[in-house]
């Protein structure tokens, strides 16, 4: 252990739910997209599930809203170090979209695409079982463009770079495919509880 | 030949190249994974609210302007705090790097640097990280920064000068006033200064505007500008909107926001 002289740090409030190396952003919700925020209207948004599926499907804004609603209530964790507690996002469970597209048995991974061209690579197992959503509102208010509105993916049990803003689709694959940050040195999975920030962690 | 019946990778999805993908350089994963000891060798005040900290990192693998590192402080009980900071210095092979840190109220890590740190102190660093905002000195660079957002951009300006590069480089730097302008004595003909609250006599006060960017975009260097925008989210949103409206292609704008 390399102790830093004179460093005491913040009060050690026990904060269950705070992964290692993270701090509580409280009311802040930092924006960290690497690209220009697109002016994407809800009418121009669509969500596609393709690749290794029996039936590739594309949903419009209205069609996606016709699926059974589902909300996430809990915490989110950004690889840059902040965590935000008690968030609420409303949308549709990704399971509903996947069920309609019917993944092939060979599908093991996915590349999530944004309407901007941003991508994130994920194991398919992290996107199923009620652990991922397509959401369009936060605390009852429409998702702001800078936070991914009109609609984004959220995979809150992984670092938030996996939660693709302005989500355009999910491409199912039989191999791991690095997305934008994964190709820029970030970890293929990004589990905050194991502090998988960078490749090799 | 069942493979040929599968959909082409990415078919039906937006092209990955629509915005500035991929990163400019590959990141060395082994270097990025290793914590190294860095020894503070010098503290230089920049403004009343910011100072530059020079660190000796004997095993530093070198970086490109625009990259950042992860810095970690450890308390006696093992508690650690870590933050990402942009590198302010140009890569120079000296085994030293520089960071410029704002004094943030209640800043856990920056607070230690501004109130406790002195030469000889040791911290830990990991990096350089991320190739996305790196500038290898190849493409014409249009740099737009506000506040401490100018830090990674100054690394690019310094690199451009140190290497005597001929590729065009322009910097637009926004600060509240002259007393808040980082690296004030280092700017040359490549720089446009924007003061938002108070300015020297004869210099207009106001936000970054289309008028600041128009003459730079009109230069149209061969191959076009690669734009690097760094600052608060509100500044980044404002600056990128102005750039897009002025005709800068979306896929040639790289954005780094504080957070």
Interface residues (C-beta under 8 A of the other chain):
Chain A: X1 X2 X3 X4 X5 X6 X7 X8 X9 X10 X12 X21 X23 X30 X31 X32 X33 X34 X35 X36 X37 X38 X48 X50 X51 X52 X56 X58 X78 X80 X81 X82 X111 X113 X114 X115 X116 X117 X118 X119 X146 X168 X169 X171 X173 X177 X180 X181 X183 X184 X185 X197 X198 X199 X200 X201
Chain B: X6 X7 X9 X10 X11 X12 X13 X14 X15 X16 X17 X18 X19 X20 X21 X22 X23 X27 X29 X30 X32 X33 X37 X70 X73 X74 X75 X76 X77 X78 X79 X80 X81 X82 X83 X84 X108 X112 X116 X117 X121 X122 X123 X124 X126 X129 X130 X131 X132 X133 X233 X236 X237 X240 X241 X243 X244 X250 X251 X253 X254 X255 X256 X257 X258 X259
